[in-house]
Amino acid sequence: MIKGYDVSAFQDAHFATADASFAFIKGTEGRSYVNPRQKEQAAHARSAGLVVGFYHFLHPGHIKEQAAHFVKGSASVDFDLLVVDWESNPDGTVATCAEKDSFIAEVKRLRGTHHKIGLYCNRDFWRHRDTTGHVGDFLWIAEYGVAAGKPHIQAKWKFHQYTDEPLDTNVGNFSSKAELVAFAGGINGKRS
C-alpha cells in the first residue's frame, strides 16, 4: 500500500510530502465556499510528484449547482481524482444517498472524461446511510482506530483514512505510486 494525506484550509500549504504518493485537497463546499489555500497546496503536492485529488464537502439540496461549483471552483487539472465528501454538516444536516448519487453522476457528466470520480464517507455512513453502494469510480473510506488498510467493510475500497495525527493520513490500496497513476489515467495533466 501507498501513503497519502488530505488537507484543507486548516493546514499549511507546505504539508509533509516526503513519504507520500498522493494528496487530497479540499476544493469546495456547498454552493459558494472555495478553499483559499488549494492552489498553493496543489502546487506543493505537484512539485513533490504526488498524485493530486480534490474533494467537495456536500450539503443537502442544489446538487447540480454544487457539482458545477466544484468543477469550476477546484484547482484540478486532467487526471486529478475528484471526490464527493459525504458526511454530516456542522449544522447536523446530511445530504441524502440519492443526492450523493446525483452529485457523483453530475460531476461524472461534467468532468468524467479525464477524471476518476469517487466517494469519501465514514464507515457508519457506508453501512447505515448508503442504500445504493454507488461510489462512482472508487471508494475512500474513513475509519479511525483500526490498522491502516484494514477498514471493517466488505466493499472494495481504494483509499482508507485511518488517523488524523499529525494530518489526516490515508493509505491507497495500490502496490505503487505508478499503479495509482495508471488508475488515474495520468498525473499533473499528462496522460500516463
Accessible surface in RSA format (square Angstrom, percent):
REM  Atomic radii and reference values for relative SASA: ProtOr
REM  Chains: A
REM  Algorithm: Lee & Richards
REM  Probe-radius: 1.40
REM  Slices: 20
REM RES _ NUM      All-atoms   Total-Side   Main-Chain    Non-polar    All polar
REM                ABS   REL    ABS   REL    ABS   REL    ABS   REL    ABS   REL
RES MET A   1   120.10  62.2  57.15  37.8  62.94 149.9  55.09  46.8  65.01  86.1
RES ILE A   2    18.05  10.3  12.24   9.1   5.81  14.0  18.05  13.0   0.00   0.0
RES LYS A   3    65.64  32.0  62.44  38.3   3.19   7.6  26.73  24.1  38.90  41.4
RES GLY A   4     0.00   0.0   0.00   N/A   0.00   0.0   0.00   0.0   0.00   0.0
RES TYR A   5    10.92   5.1  10.91   6.2   0.00   0.0   1.40   1.1   9.52  11.7
RES ASP A   6     8.08   5.7   6.15   6.1   1.93   4.6   0.01   0.0   8.06   8.0
RES VAL A   7     1.63   1.1   0.03   0.0   1.60   3.9   1.63   1.4   0.00   0.0
RES SER A   8    14.43  12.2  14.27  19.0   0.16   0.4   8.68  18.5   5.75   8.1
RES ALA A   9    28.62  26.3  18.76  28.9   9.86  22.4  18.99  26.7   9.62  25.5
RES PHE A  10   186.67  93.4 154.13  95.5  32.54  84.7 158.95  96.4  27.72  79.3
RES GLN A  11    50.09  28.0  46.44  33.9   3.65   8.7  11.03  23.5  39.06  29.6
RES ASP A  12    86.53  60.6  78.07  77.7   8.45  20.0  33.44  78.7  53.08  52.9
RES ALA A  13     5.39   5.0   4.21   6.5   1.18   2.7   4.21   5.9   1.18   3.1
RES HIS A  14   115.21  63.0  93.33  64.9  21.88  56.0  72.77  75.0  42.45  49.4
RES PHE A  15    12.21   6.1   1.87   1.2  10.34  26.9  10.02   6.1   2.19   6.3
RES ALA A  16    63.21  58.1  46.06  71.1  17.15  39.0  57.65  81.2   5.56  14.7
RES THR A  17    24.46  17.4  16.51  16.7   7.95  19.0   0.00   0.0  24.46  37.0
RES ALA A  18   110.97 102.0  66.60 102.8  44.37 100.9  78.65 110.8  32.31  85.6
RES ASP A  19    81.12  56.8  56.84  56.6  24.27  57.4  48.05 113.1  33.06  33.0
RES ALA A  20    15.36  14.1   0.00   0.0  15.36  34.9   0.39   0.5  14.97  39.7
RES SER A  21    16.41  13.9  16.33  21.8   0.08   0.2   0.08   0.2  16.33  22.9
RES PHE A  22     1.83   0.9   1.83   1.1   0.00   0.0   1.83   1.1   0.00   0.0
RES ALA A  23     0.68   0.6   0.03   0.0   0.65   1.5   0.07   0.1   0.61   1.6
RES PHE A  24     1.43   0.7   1.43   0.9   0.00   0.0   1.43   0.9   0.00   0.0
RES ILE A  25     0.00   0.0   0.00   0.0   0.00   0.0   0.00   0.0   0.00   0.0
RES LYS A  26    27.02  13.2  27.02  16.6   0.00   0.0   4.22   3.8  22.80  24.3
RES GLY A  27     0.00   0.0   0.00   N/A   0.00   0.0   0.00   0.0   0.00   0.0
RES THR A  28     0.00   0.0   0.00   0.0   0.00   0.0   0.00   0.0   0.00   0.0
RES GLU A  29    32.81  18.8  31.41  23.8   1.41   3.3   4.34   8.4  28.47  23.2
RES GLY A  30     7.09   8.7   0.00   N/A   7.09   8.7   7.09  19.4   0.00   0.0
RES ARG A  31   132.33  55.6 109.65  55.9  22.68  54.0  24.75  33.8 107.59  65.2
RES SER A  32    98.72  83.4  77.11 102.9  21.61  49.8  46.32  98.6  52.39  73.4
RES TYR A  33    83.40  38.9  76.61  43.6   6.79  17.7  74.88  56.3   8.52  10.5
RES VAL A  34    63.91  42.1  51.83  46.9  12.08  29.1  51.83  45.0  12.08  32.8
RES ASN A  35     1.54   1.1   0.00   0.0   1.54   3.7   0.00   0.0   1.54   1.5
RES PRO A  36   108.58  79.1  68.99  62.9  39.59 143.9  78.90  65.1  29.68 184.4
RES ARG A  37    96.55  40.5  95.01  48.4   1.54   3.7  14.99  20.5  81.56  49.4
RES GLN A  38     3.85   2.2   3.85   2.8   0.00   0.0   2.19   4.7   1.66   1.3
RES LYS A  39   154.43  75.3 148.46  91.1   5.97  14.2  93.34  84.0  61.09  65.1
RES GLU A  40    92.37  53.0  85.27  64.5   7.10  16.9  34.25  66.3  58.12  47.5
RES GLN A  41     0.00   0.0   0.00   0.0   0.00   0.0   0.00   0.0   0.00   0.0
RES ALA A  42     3.83   3.5   3.83   5.9   0.00   0.0   3.83   5.4   0.00   0.0
RES ALA A  43    58.57  53.8  49.84  76.9   8.72  19.8  54.55  76.8   4.02  10.6
RES HIS A  44    36.56  20.0  30.70  21.3   5.86  15.0  29.50  30.4   7.06   8.2
RES ALA A  45     0.00   0.0   0.00   0.0   0.00   0.0   0.00   0.0   0.00   0.0
RES ARG A  46    47.91  20.1  38.75  19.8   9.17  21.8  31.18  42.6  16.74  10.1
RES SER A  47    97.93  82.8  54.07  72.2  43.85 101.0  52.31 111.4  45.61  63.9
RES ALA A  48    46.43  42.7  11.69  18.0  34.74  79.0  24.46  34.4  21.97  58.2
RES GLY A  49    23.80  29.3   0.00   N/A  23.80  29.3  23.35  64.1   0.44   1.0
RES LEU A  50     2.27   1.3   2.27   1.6   0.00   0.0   2.27   1.6   0.00   0.0
RES VAL A  51     2.34   1.5   1.85   1.7   0.49   1.2   1.99   1.7   0.35   0.9
RES VAL A  52     1.09   0.7   0.00   0.0   1.09   2.6   0.09   0.1   1.00   2.7
RES GLY A  53     0.99   1.2   0.00   N/A   0.99   1.2   0.00   0.0   0.99   2.2
RES PHE A  54     0.00   0.0   0.00   0.0   0.00   0.0   0.00   0.0   0.00   0.0
RES TYR A  55    20.50   9.6  20.50  11.7   0.00   0.0   7.68   5.8  12.81  15.8
RES HIS A  56     0.00   0.0   0.00   0.0   0.00   0.0   0.00   0.0   0.00   0.0
RES PHE A  57    22.62  11.3  22.62  14.0   0.00   0.0  22.62  13.7   0.00   0.0
RES LEU A  58     0.55   0.3   0.00   0.0   0.55   1.4   0.00   0.0   0.55   1.5
RES HIS A  59    57.11  31.2  57.11  39.7   0.00   0.0  37.05  38.2  20.06  23.3
RES PRO A  60    50.41  36.7  34.98  31.9  15.43  56.1  35.12  29.0  15.29  95.0
RES GLY A  61    25.09  30.9   0.00   N/A  25.09  30.9  24.33  66.8   0.76   1.7
RES HIS A  62    95.32  52.1  79.14  55.0  16.18  41.4  55.00  56.7  40.31  46.9
RES ILE A  63    21.07  12.0  16.63  12.4   4.43  10.7  16.63  12.0   4.43  12.0
RES LYS A  64   139.34  68.0 135.76  83.3   3.58   8.5  81.07  73.0  58.27  62.1
RES GLU A  65    90.78  52.1  83.29  63.0   7.49  17.8  44.29  85.7  46.48  38.0
RES GLN A  66     1.43   0.8   1.43   1.0   0.00   0.0   0.14   0.3   1.30   1.0
RES ALA A  67     0.00   0.0   0.00   0.0   0.00   0.0   0.00   0.0   0.00   0.0
RES ALA A  68    30.35  27.9  30.30  46.8   0.05   0.1  30.35  42.7   0.00   0.0
RES HIS A  69    31.23  17.1  24.92  17.3   6.31  16.1  16.85  17.4  14.38  16.7
RES PHE A  70     0.82   0.4   0.82   0.5   0.00   0.0   0.82   0.5   0.00   0.0
RES VAL A  71    18.53  12.2   9.64   8.7   8.90  21.4  10.10   8.8   8.44  22.9
RES LYS A  72   173.53  84.7 139.31  85.5  34.22  81.5  95.56  86.0  77.97  83.1
RES GLY A  73    18.63  23.0   0.00   N/A  18.63  23.0  12.23  33.6   6.40  14.3
RES SER A  74    10.96   9.3   0.31   0.4  10.65  24.5   0.30   0.6  10.66  14.9
RES ALA A  75    26.30  24.2   8.37  12.9  17.92  40.8  19.95  28.1   6.34  16.8
RES SER A  76    18.00  15.2   0.17   0.2  17.84  41.1   0.00   0.0  18.00  25.2
RES VAL A  77    58.59  38.6  53.17  48.1   5.41  13.0  58.59  50.9   0.00   0.0
RES ASP A  78    57.41  40.2  53.95  53.7   3.46   8.2   3.83   9.0  53.57  53.4
RES PHE A  79    12.57   6.3  10.89   6.7   1.68   4.4  11.05   6.7   1.52   4.3
RES ASP A  80     2.08   1.5   1.74   1.7   0.34   0.8   0.34   0.8   1.74   1.7
RES LEU A  81     1.25   0.7   1.25   0.9   0.00   0.0   1.25   0.9   0.00   0.0
RES LEU A  82     0.48   0.3   0.48   0.3   0.00   0.0   0.48   0.3   0.00   0.0
RES VAL A  83     0.40   0.3   0.00   0.0   0.40   1.0   0.27   0.2   0.13   0.3
RES VAL A  84     1.04   0.7   0.34   0.3   0.70   1.7   0.34   0.3   0.70   1.9
RES ASP A  85     8.39   5.9   8.28   8.2   0.11   0.3   0.32   0.8   8.07   8.0
RES TRP A  86     2.03   0.8   2.00   1.0   0.03   0.1   2.03   1.1   0.00   0.0
RES GLU A  87    50.35  28.9  49.85  37.7   0.50   1.2   4.54   8.8  45.81  37.4
RES SER A  88    53.95  45.6  42.26  56.4  11.69  26.9  27.68  58.9  26.27  36.8
RES ASN A  89     7.08   4.9   1.96   1.9   5.13  12.3   2.11   5.1   4.97   4.8
RES PRO A  90   129.27  94.2  84.32  76.9  44.95 163.4  97.95  80.9  31.32 194.7
RES ASP A  91   111.42  78.0  73.26  72.9  38.16  90.2  49.16 115.7  62.26  62.1
RES GLY A  92    54.98  67.8   0.00   N/A  54.98  67.8  31.57  86.6  23.41  52.4
RES THR A  93    61.02  43.4  55.08  55.8   5.94  14.2  57.67  77.5   3.35   5.1
RES VAL A  94    30.86  20.3  12.87  11.7  17.99  43.4  12.87  11.2  17.99  48.8
RES ALA A  95     1.01   0.9   0.04   0.1   0.97   2.2   0.04   0.1   0.97   2.6
RES THR A  96    77.29  55.0  69.45  70.4   7.84  18.7  74.65 100.3   2.64   4.0
RES CYS A  97    14.55  11.0   9.57  10.7   4.99  11.7   9.54  24.2   5.02   5.4
RES ALA A  98    68.46  62.9  60.03  92.6   8.43  19.2  64.92  91.4   3.54   9.4
RES GLU A  99    37.05  21.3  35.84  27.1   1.22   2.9  17.13  33.1  19.92  16.3
RES LYS A 100     0.00   0.0   0.00   0.0   0.00   0.0   0.00   0.0   0.00   0.0
RES ASP A 101    26.68  18.7  24.82  24.7   1.87   4.4  17.42  41.0   9.26   9.2
RES SER A 102    57.15  48.3  48.69  65.0   8.47  19.5  22.78  48.5  34.38  48.2
RES PHE A 103     1.24   0.6   1.24   0.8   0.00   0.0   1.24   0.8   0.00   0.0
RES ILE A 104     3.04   1.7   3.04   2.3   0.00   0.0   3.04   2.2   0.00   0.0
RES ALA A 105    57.09  52.5  47.05  72.6  10.05  22.9  52.07  73.3   5.02  13.3
RES GLU A 106    16.66   9.6  15.03  11.4   1.63   3.9   4.06   7.8  12.61  10.3
RES VAL A 107     0.60   0.4   0.60   0.5   0.00   0.0   0.60   0.5   0.00   0.0
RES LYS A 108    79.13  38.6  72.80  44.7   6.33  15.1  60.64  54.6  18.49  19.7
RES ARG A 109   168.29  70.7 133.14  67.9  35.15  83.7  74.78 102.2  93.50  56.7
RES LEU A 110    63.60  35.4  36.01  25.8  27.60  69.4  39.19  27.5  24.41  65.7
RES ARG A 111    56.57  23.8  50.56  25.8   6.01  14.3  27.18  37.2  29.38  17.8
RES GLY A 112    17.17  21.2   0.00   N/A  17.17  21.2   4.33  11.9  12.84  28.8
RES THR A 113   123.70  88.0  89.13  90.4  34.57  82.4  61.26  82.3  62.44  94.4
RES HIS A 114    60.08  32.8  56.44  39.2   3.63   9.3  34.02  35.1  26.06  30.3
RES HIS A 115     8.63   4.7   2.13   1.5   6.50  16.6   3.82   3.9   4.81   5.6
RES LYS A 116    66.05  32.2  65.72  40.3   0.33   0.8  15.27  13.7  50.78  54.1
RES ILE A 117     2.26   1.3   2.26   1.7   0.00   0.0   2.26   1.6   0.00   0.0
RES GLY A 118     0.00   0.0   0.00   N/A   0.00   0.0   0.00   0.0   0.00   0.0
RES LEU A 119     0.00   0.0   0.00   0.0   0.00   0.0   0.00   0.0   0.00   0.0
RES TYR A 120    24.70  11.5  24.70  14.1   0.00   0.0   8.50   6.4  16.19  20.0
RES CYS A 121     0.00   0.0   0.00   0.0   0.00   0.0   0.00   0.0   0.00   0.0
RES ASN A 122    53.18  36.7  52.89  51.1   0.29   0.7  19.03  45.8  34.15  33.0
RES ARG A 123    75.68  31.8  75.24  38.4   0.44   1.0   5.28   7.2  70.40  42.7
RES ASP A 124    73.98  51.8  68.19  67.9   5.79  13.7  30.67  72.2  43.31  43.2
RES PHE A 125     7.11   3.6   7.11   4.4   0.00   0.0   7.11   4.3   0.00   0.0
RES TRP A 126    37.99  15.2  30.46  14.7   7.53  17.7  18.98  10.1  19.01  30.8
RES ARG A 127   131.58  55.2  99.86  50.9  31.72  75.5  18.72  25.6 112.86  68.4
RES HIS A 128   136.30  74.5 101.64  70.7  34.66  88.7  79.29  81.7  57.02  66.3
RES ARG A 129   106.99  44.9  95.37  48.6  11.62  27.7  23.63  32.3  83.36  50.5
RES ASP A 130    21.14  14.8   3.41   3.4  17.73  41.9   0.41   1.0  20.73  20.7
RES THR A 131   117.82  83.8  78.90  80.0  38.92  92.8  73.99  99.4  43.83  66.3
RES THR A 132    80.12  57.0  43.03  43.6  37.09  88.4  51.59  69.3  28.53  43.1
RES GLY A 133    40.15  49.5   0.00   N/A  40.15  49.5  19.89  54.6  20.26  45.4
RES HIS A 134    72.97  39.9  67.30  46.8   5.67  14.5  48.80  50.3  24.17  28.1
RES VAL A 135    27.65  18.2  26.15  23.7   1.50   3.6  26.15  22.7   1.50   4.1
RES GLY A 136    29.12  35.9   0.00   N/A  29.12  35.9   6.03  16.5  23.10  51.7
RES ASP A 137    47.73  33.4  24.15  24.0  23.58  55.8   7.56  17.8  40.17  40.1
RES PHE A 138     4.57   2.3   0.00   0.0   4.57  11.9   4.57   2.8   0.00   0.0
RES LEU A 139     1.75   1.0   0.62   0.4   1.14   2.9   0.62   0.4   1.14   3.1
RES TRP A 140     3.53   1.4   3.53   1.7   0.00   0.0   3.53   1.9   0.00   0.0
RES ILE A 141     0.00   0.0   0.00   0.0   0.00   0.0   0.00   0.0   0.00   0.0
RES ALA A 142     7.02   6.5   6.26   9.7   0.76   1.7   6.34   8.9   0.68   1.8
RES GLU A 143    21.30  12.2  15.81  12.0   5.49  13.1  14.10  27.3   7.20   5.9
RES TYR A 144    97.94  45.7  76.98  43.8  20.96  54.6  68.20  51.3  29.74  36.7
RES GLY A 145    81.78 100.8   0.00   N/A  81.78 100.8  44.95 123.3  36.83  82.5
RES VAL A 146    30.28  19.9  13.02  11.8  17.26  41.6  22.06  19.2   8.22  22.3
RES ALA A 147    66.32  61.0  46.57  71.9  19.75  44.9  58.17  81.9   8.15  21.6
RES ALA A 148    40.71  37.4  22.46  34.7  18.25  41.5  22.46  31.6  18.25  48.3
RES GLY A 149     8.34  10.3   0.00   N/A   8.34  10.3   0.00   0.0   8.34  18.7
RES LYS A 150   133.71  65.2 126.58  77.7   7.13  17.0  75.87  68.3  57.84  61.6
RES PRO A 151    14.29  10.4   1.24   1.1  13.05  47.4   1.24   1.0  13.05  81.1
RES HIS A 152   106.45  58.2  94.10  65.4  12.35  31.6  70.05  72.2  36.40  42.4
RES ILE A 153    23.66  13.5   0.59   0.4  23.07  55.6   5.45   3.9  18.21  49.4
RES GLN A 154   186.18 104.1 153.95 112.5  32.22  76.7  67.61 143.9 118.56  89.9
RES ALA A 155    32.59  30.0  16.00  24.7  16.59  37.7  27.60  38.9   5.00  13.2
RES LYS A 156   196.45  95.8 174.30 106.9  22.15  52.7 123.53 111.2  72.92  77.7
RES TRP A 157    28.79  11.6  24.09  11.7   4.71  11.1   7.65   4.1  21.15  34.3
RES LYS A 158    65.29  31.9  65.29  40.1   0.00   0.0  24.58  22.1  40.70  43.4
RES PHE A 159     0.00   0.0   0.00   0.0   0.00   0.0   0.00   0.0   0.00   0.0
RES HIS A 160     0.00   0.0   0.00   0.0   0.00   0.0   0.00   0.0   0.00   0.0
RES GLN A 161     5.65   3.2   5.65   4.1   0.00   0.0   0.00   0.0   5.65   4.3
RES TYR A 162    45.70  21.3  41.44  23.6   4.26  11.1  23.30  17.5  22.40  27.6
RES THR A 163    34.16  24.3  32.33  32.8   1.83   4.4  19.87  26.7  14.29  21.6
RES ASP A 164    68.79  48.2  59.87  59.6   8.92  21.1   8.97  21.1  59.82  59.7
RES GLU A 165   128.13  73.6 117.41  88.8  10.72  25.5  49.90  96.5  78.23  63.9
RES PRO A 166   121.85  88.8  94.77  86.4  27.09  98.5  98.57  81.4  23.28 144.7
RES LEU A 167    27.45  15.3  24.75  17.7   2.69   6.8  27.45  19.3   0.00   0.0
RES ASP A 168    43.92  30.8  41.23  41.0   2.69   6.4   2.36   5.6  41.56  41.4
RES THR A 169     3.40   2.4   3.40   3.5   0.00   0.0   2.75   3.7   0.65   1.0
RES ASN A 170     0.00   0.0   0.00   0.0   0.00   0.0   0.00   0.0   0.00   0.0
RES VAL A 171    14.19   9.3  14.19  12.8   0.00   0.0  14.19  12.3   0.00   0.0
RES GLY A 172     0.00   0.0   0.00   N/A   0.00   0.0   0.00   0.0   0.00   0.0
RES ASN A 173    66.67  46.0  57.70  55.8   8.97  21.6   0.78   1.9  65.89  63.7
RES PHE A 174     6.62   3.3   1.64   1.0   4.98  13.0   5.58   3.4   1.04   3.0
RES SER A 175    95.51  80.7  60.02  80.1  35.49  81.8  51.51 109.7  44.00  61.6
RES SER A 176    44.11  37.3  40.67  54.3   3.44   7.9  36.40  77.5   7.71  10.8
RES LYS A 177    73.58  35.9  69.24  42.5   4.34  10.3  40.42  36.4  33.16  35.3
RES ALA A 178    74.03  68.1  60.32  93.1  13.72  31.2  66.06  93.0   7.97  21.1
RES GLU A 179    75.36  43.3  68.26  51.6   7.10  16.9  34.83  67.4  40.54  33.1
RES LEU A 180     0.00   0.0   0.00   0.0   0.00   0.0   0.00   0.0   0.00   0.0
RES VAL A 181    19.25  12.7  19.25  17.4   0.00   0.0  19.25  16.7   0.00   0.0
RES ALA A 182    66.97  61.6  48.73  75.2  18.24  41.5  49.90  70.3  17.06  45.2
RES PHE A 183    39.85  19.9  27.55  17.1  12.30  32.0  37.35  22.6   2.49   7.1
RES ALA A 184     4.93   4.5   0.00   0.0   4.93  11.2   0.10   0.1   4.83  12.8
RES GLY A 185    20.48  25.2   0.00   N/A  20.48  25.2  19.78  54.3   0.70   1.6
RES GLY A 186     0.01   0.0   0.00   N/A   0.01   0.0   0.00   0.0   0.01   0.0
RES ILE A 187    42.70  24.3  40.29  30.0   2.41   5.8  42.25  30.4   0.45   1.2
RES ASN A 188    51.77  35.7  35.72  34.5  16.05  38.6  16.91  40.7  34.85  33.7
RES GLY A 189    32.79  40.4   0.00   N/A  32.79  40.4  10.17  27.9  22.62  50.7
RES LYS A 190   153.30  74.8 149.16  91.5   4.14   9.9  95.14  85.6  58.16  61.9
RES ARG A 191   162.30  68.1 134.35  68.5  27.95  66.6  59.82  81.8 102.49  62.1
RES SER A 192    88.87  75.1  25.97  34.7  62.90 144.9  51.40 109.5  37.47  52.5
END  Absolute sums over single chains surface
CHAIN  1 A     8612.9       6588.1       2024.8       4711.4       3901.4
END  Absolute sums over all chains
TOTAL          8612.9       6588.1       2024.8       4711.4       3901.4
